[in-house]
Amino acid sequence: MSWLRSTEGPPRPAAMPAAIATACLPAAAGQGIVEYGLILSLSALFALVVLVFFGGTLSAVLQAVGNAIDAAT
């Protein structure tokens, strides 16, 4: 089986159908940036929702930890 050299992605067999060869090529460069942007924005949204709903409880827990540290020193 002969192998074709390509400047994009790994080499592929010469007999590989075009549909499969196209699916094996790397994604467009801008797609990765968009995915990272979506992950970052969804993570920030999740953190905001958690802080809105659990902010008071989290503050009380951190205050209790701080008081325990002050009492121990």
N, C-alpha and C positions, 0 to 999 in steps of 0.2 A: 504494500500500500504506500503510495507516495504522499508526502506531506507538503502542503502549501505554506509558504512563509508570508506572514502578514505583519504590517507595522502596528496593527491594533490587536491586542489580545494574544492569547496562546495560539500556536499553530493548530490547524485543523486538517483532517483527512481530505484529500482531493475529492473523494466520492461522497462527501457529506451533502445532503440536500440543502438547498438554499434557505429554506425556512428554519432548519435547525441551525445552520451556520449563522444566520442573522440573530437568532435568540442567544447565541453564545458570545456575541460581540459585547464589549463593555458598554455600559449605559452612557448617555450623553453627559457631558461635563457639568452642565447646569443642574442636572437632576440631583446630584449628590448635595449640592449647596441648598437646594430647595428642601430636601429631606432633612438635612441638619437644621435648617431654619424651622421646619415644622416640629421637630423633636424639641428644640430649644423653647419655642413658643408654647407648646403643650406642657412642657415641664414647668415653665413659669406660671402658666394658668393653674396647673395642679397645685403648685406651692401657694399661690394666692388663695385658692379655694380652701386649702387646708388651714391656712392662717386665719381666714375669716371665720371658719366654723370652730376651730380648736384653739384660737389665739388666747382666749381667757384661761383655758385649762393649761396650755403650754406655759403661759406666764406664771401661773400659780406653781407649777412643777419646778420651773427654773428658780422662782423665789424661794421655795422650800429647800432646793439644793444649795442655793447661796446662803441661806440661814444655817443649814447644817454645816457648811464649810466654815462660816464665821464662828459657830459654836465650838467647832473642833480645834480652832487655833487659839 
